Amino acid sequence: MASRSFLGSVLWVFDYIQRAGRASTAYHDLSMMSDSELACRGMTRGDLPRIAFKAGFGDL
């Protein structure tokens, strides 16, 4: 039973790393856009952390 718990913890860590990578990629991609490109999509630079977090982790 302890091995299942350990395996579950390891899988959770890898899942979290994958989600963080998606959030990082989303933030990077959005940050490369100009302010006018962001505005056309209804976003401002201040929205980027929230949007990137949601892209990686969903609605926690």
Residue pairs with C-beta under 8 A, 6 or more apart in sequence:
19 56
19 57
20 56
21 56
22 55
22 56
23 52
23 53
23 55
23 56
23 57
24 52
24 56
26 51
26 52
26 55
26 56
27 48
27 49
27 52
30 38
30 43
30 48
30 51
30 52
31 45
31 48
33 41
35 44
35 45
38 44
38 45
38 47
38 48
43 51
